[in-house]
């Protein structure tokens, strides 16, 4: 159920971060849910399987889910 404490945040690399490595790190953070939710990554029409998921429980019992994905820099820039 939605409350004012729920939010979703997508983190993408800064332009400076694109220069230093051959991969790009992406993260999706879902905050304030009471049950685990499914987070899927669709990159150029392909559902990504190599995703790191982590969950953290707050003092109020709500969950924060973090989904992390690394993709090639060329995929990101295209």
N, C-alpha and C positions, 0 to 999 in steps of 0.2 A: 504494500500500500504506500501511496505517495504522501510525504509530509514535507514541510519546508526545510527539513534537515537532509533530505535526499538530494544528491547531485551526481552528475557524471562529468568527468573531465578527461579530455584527450590530450596527451602530451606528445608533441612532435619536436624534431630537432631544430635548433637554431641554424641560421645560415652558416655561422662559424663552425658548428659541429659537423656540417657536411664536408668541410675541407679536410679534417684531420683523420678520418677513417674511411674504410671501404664499406662499412655497414651503417645502417640507420636504426636507432632504437626508438620504438614507439611504445606508449603505455596508455592504457585506458583504466581509469580509476572510478569505481562506483562506490559511493559512500551512503551509509544510512539505510541499508536494506535489512530486513529481518530474516530473510532466507537467501541462500546462495542463488545467484542469477547466472545465466549463460552469457558469456562474452565471446563473440566470434569475430575473426578477422578475415575479410575478403579483400585480397590484394590482386588487382587486375583479373578478377573473375575466378580466382582460385582461393578456396577455403584453406586457411593456414592451419597446419597441425602442430608445428613446433612452437607452442606458446607456453610461457611460464606463468602459472596462476598462483596467486598468494592471497590469503584472506587474513584479516586482522579483526579481532573483536574489541569493541569499545567498552568502556565501563557501563554504559547504559544497555549493553547487550546487542546493539546494532553492529552490522558488519561493514567492513570496507574491503572491497575486492580489487585486486590489482592484476591486470593482464599485461604482460610484457612480450614484445615481439621484436626481433632483429631481422631486418631485410637488407638486401644489397642496395648500396647507394644508387646504382643505376636504375633499379626498380622504383625507388622513391622519386628520383628526378624525372622519370618518364611519366 
